[in-house]
Amino acid sequence: MTLAPRQHDILNLARERGYVSIDELAQAFAVTPQTIRRDINQLAEQGLLRRTHGGAASEASSTQNTAYAMRAGQMREEKQRIAEAIAAHIPDHASVFINIGTTTEAIARELLKRKGLKVITNNLHVAAQLSTRADFEVLLAGGTVRSDGGVVGQSTVDFIKQFRVDFALVGISGIDEDGSLLDFDYQEVRVSQAIIDNARQVFLAADSSKFGRNAVVRLGSITLVDRVFTDAAPSAAISRLLAENKVHLELV
């Protein structure tokens, strides 16, 4: 099928940004949301885009994550709303795990509004942000440092296992339709598993572009978490799974 000029532009925007919403595309091209949905459906049928709730994402590899700089710019407003909602649930003087991810980095910035937190993290950016507070205790796990500021490896897992904290604030790269939490790095997944296992409450921060996104390594089921914070309602199957397992869904 030959693509219309608008469809070419939609595809280029999705590849550039990683994710585009129906509302912003409708406004940019001065057409109705229904027209954009038809465009996205046609592009998805050709395997050029991946449909998501409220938009579309570039059809990227399931074995390699998007570059850090690009991830940092994607879904920025949605990540900020998620960050604000999660931070509102964290009381002063709590102990917190924070894992790797641009969404968890947004959460860390919001946590600067709290008092007296003890934070254990394997994210260099999170540690740098929160260590500016004199009343915070920030512990950074040792291990292999990745180019995106993540720290992984067996020593990272061993360090995390020494603690039992109030809250784990975790991000994820993808969520399959069966509720599997997916990521790209086996070593990162092992650290996140240890974080989830050693927290009293687990909050998952996942913007709507993560639902249906493919990644090669399975962390576990979404039912491992206590609350899911996202910007749009997930599919009926995921919503039903959350309800059946008493996982609270927070829409921001």
MORAFEN-V444704 format. One record per pair of residues at least 6 apart in sequence whose C-alpha atoms are under 7 Angstrom apart, sorted by the first residue. I is the first residue (numbers start at 1). J is the second residue. Records with the same first field share a line. If there is no record, write none. Layout:
I: J + J
This chain:
7: 39
14: 20 + 57 + 58
15: 58
17: 70 + 74
18: 57 + 58 + 74
19: 56 + 57 + 58 + 74 + 209
20: 55 + 56 + 57
21: 54 + 55 + 56
22: 33 + 36 + 37 + 54 + 55
23: 33
25: 36
26: 32 + 33 + 36
40: 51 + 56
43: 49
44: 50 + 51
48: 59
49: 56 + 57 + 58 + 59
50: 56 + 57 + 58 + 59
51: 57
52: 209 + 211 + 212
53: 208 + 232
57: 209
62: 214 + 215 + 216
63: 184 + 215 + 216
64: 184
65: 184
68: 148
71: 102
72: 102
78: 207 + 231
79: 103 + 106 + 207
80: 106
81: 252
82: 205 + 229 + 230 + 252
83: 106 + 107 + 110
84: 107 + 110
87: 107 + 110 + 111
92: 114 + 115 + 116 + 117
93: 115 + 116 + 117
94: 117 + 118 + 166
95: 117 + 118 + 119 + 165 + 166 + 167
96: 118 + 119 + 120 + 165 + 166 + 167 + 168
97: 119 + 120 + 121 + 165 + 167 + 168 + 169 + 195
98: 104 + 120 + 121 + 168 + 169 + 170
99: 121 + 122 + 123 + 169 + 170 + 171 + 192
100: 122 + 123 + 150 + 171
101: 171
103: 171 + 205
104: 169 + 170 + 171
105: 125 + 126
108: 126 + 130
109: 129
112: 130
115: 135
116: 135 + 136
117: 136 + 137
118: 136 + 137 + 138
119: 137 + 138 + 139
120: 138 + 139 + 140
121: 127 + 139 + 140 + 141
122: 140 + 141 + 150 + 151
123: 149 + 150 + 151
124: 149 + 150
125: 149
127: 138 + 140
130: 138
131: 138
141: 156 + 159
142: 151 + 155 + 156
143: 151 + 152 + 153 + 155 + 156
144: 151 + 152 + 153
145: 151 + 152
152: 187 + 188 + 191
153: 187
156: 191
157: 190 + 191 + 194
160: 194 + 195
161: 194 + 198
163: 198
164: 198 + 199
165: 198 + 199 + 200
166: 199 + 200 + 201
167: 199 + 200 + 201 + 202
168: 195 + 196 + 199 + 201 + 202 + 203
169: 202 + 203 + 204
170: 203 + 204 + 205
171: 204 + 205 + 206
172: 181 + 182 + 183 + 206
173: 182 + 183 + 210
174: 181 + 182 + 183 + 210 + 211 + 212 + 213 + 214 + 215
175: 181 + 182 + 210 + 211 + 212 + 213
176: 211 + 212 + 213 + 214
177: 212 + 238
179: 221 + 222 + 238
180: 218 + 220 + 221 + 222
181: 218 + 219 + 220 + 221 + 222
182: 215 + 216 + 217 + 218 + 219
183: 189 + 215 + 216 + 217 + 218
184: 215 + 216 + 217
185: 217
186: 217
189: 219
193: 219
196: 202
201: 226
202: 225 + 226 + 227
203: 225 + 226 + 227 + 228
204: 225 + 227 + 228 + 229
205: 228 + 229 + 230
206: 229 + 230
207: 230 + 231
208: 230 + 231 + 232
211: 234
223: 242 + 245 + 247
225: 247
226: 247 + 248
227: 247 + 248 + 249 + 250
228: 248 + 249 + 250
229: 249 + 250 + 251
230: 250 + 251 + 252
231: 251 + 252
232: 251
233: 251
242: 248
